[in-house]
Amino acid sequence: MPFIDTPASLQIELSNVCNALCPTCKRNTVDWQVLKSMYEDNIDITLENLPVINVPEVSEAPNIYLKPNIIKDIVQSNVFKTIDNIQFVGTIDDPLASPHLLEILELLQQAKPSITFHLHTNGSLRSPSFFTKLAKYFKIGTGNVVSFSIDGLEDTNHLYRRNCQWKKIIENATAFINAGGRAKWQFIEFPWNKH
């Protein structure tokens, strides 16, 4: 398999930690024993009451966080010279779970001031004061953006983004925007929220 020796973009997972329990995330699975019991008890099964749990490899694994020294190694590598964009996508984590997020953003920005960041989050971790600090790295006009994964409004977001509190998401997003951060609303369309 050929290796691209001049990549323009780098995707980084900062940990294996996420507070959400989204039903179709690869971190999660259906609790089949509970589902079987629901079926046997003639309980109407909906997405809202679908029994979802972390897969054992996730629930039993220790929390792992990418340390800033790894980022320092990346910054000092030849490959970093061609990187224009860093994406914190959250395929297996929520980047805000990392205790090192602000330090990592600072390291990357100091190493290459022109680099752009794209960070995805469910928005329900941390506090408004943290989001105010985070906005420093995602100012409007820099090309940097935080995508808030919010799948509906207060009455529907929790159906898919389980364990994510609407009020906290809105407080965090408001603090981020008020501090000058560039925010984007990322939305998965479902039958219950497409309106």
Disulfide bonds with the S-S distance in Angstrom:
none
